[in-house]
Amino acid sequence: MLEEVERWLATRSWSVADRPLHRLLSAKQRTGQTISVVLPALNEEETVGDIVTVIRHDLMERAPLVDEIVVVDSGSTDRTSAVAAAAGARVVHRDEILPRLPAVPGKGEVLWRSLLVTGGDILCFVDADLREFSSDFVLGIVGPLLTEPDVDLVKAMYDRPLAAGPEALAAGPTAGQGGRVTELMARPLLNMHWPQLAGFVQPLGGEYAARRSLLEQLPFPVGYGVELGMLVDALHLVGLDALAQVDVGVRKHRHQDGQALGRMAAAIYRTAQLRLARGHLVRPSLTQFVRGEDGFEPRTYSVDTEERPPMLEIAEYADRKVA
């Protein structure tokens, strides 16, 4: 491991217990920073309400740390919006944000648009499919941004059991680990091409917080490549010491099937490839196979190729900042 990464791990990797709530409340009051929590959601009625309820109860009603919770619904066909609103979130539909620019499917698209409908100096992103959610996820990743003025982006790190049932717990903490795309695609890419980022335990994790002043300068891949793209671009923009990670325990969530993971991996590779060479590009599609009545049938999917520009380049966002 690079000596720089070893030093970074010693100075920029923390535990949620390192910054108790009373310390964060004091730092928030002293600095005057505001915090927005954003949940990108698509058909998450089973989990989104519990997440919003926990954040609202622990970090708004009992302790005034979070200023707003915004759920950005990217076209749910279930009761995601109603459940989130009933739990106390402000719900905004993706297509209502920046309507002059037609929305495209993808998580990165939703995160990018969320900059236009939130007001916080710090944005905290939380996936909406987490189970047994703890407010430690939010406390952990906003903590360094409140107490360390030279930190701009913080990723959560955690254990990711592949199964959430008692059989997984009985098998031990290292059995059936989740994070398959991380281990098979993202980690090798980062170690080989951006070794300064090799110390991130969960580079693709959906729980992270950053200063608005950084996010508004970054391009956003519209799909699954957004987390890797953001890390790489932030490294080049603000440097390794402005990035950090915090251990928040265990993350339990819904897992994708193998083919969905393949499409995710292809999008992540594409995001990396775009950053390695802006010239010749590989074929932006992926063919997979499913068994049909007459044998294996090919299914070809487009790989996310579109990226949204830094939000500072969007006129509506610039006008909002002036106002």
Buried (B, 14 or more C-beta within 10 A) or exposed (E): EEEBBEEBBEEBBBBBEBBEBEEBBEBBEEEEBBBBBBBBBBBBBBBBBBBBBBBBBBBBEEBEBBBBBBBBBBBBEBBBBEBBBEBBBBBBBBEEBBEEEEBEEBBBBBBBBBBBBBEBBBBBBBBBBBEEBBBBBBBBBBBBBBBBEEBBBBBBBBBBBEBBEEEBEEEEEEEEBBBBBBEEBBBEBBBEEBEBBBBBBBBBBBBBBBBBEBBBBBBBBBBBBBBBBBBBBBBEBBEBBBBBBBBBBEBBBEBBEEBEBBBBBBBBBBBBBBBEEEEEEEEBEBEBEEEEEEEEEEEEBEBBBBBBEBBBEBEEBEEBEEE
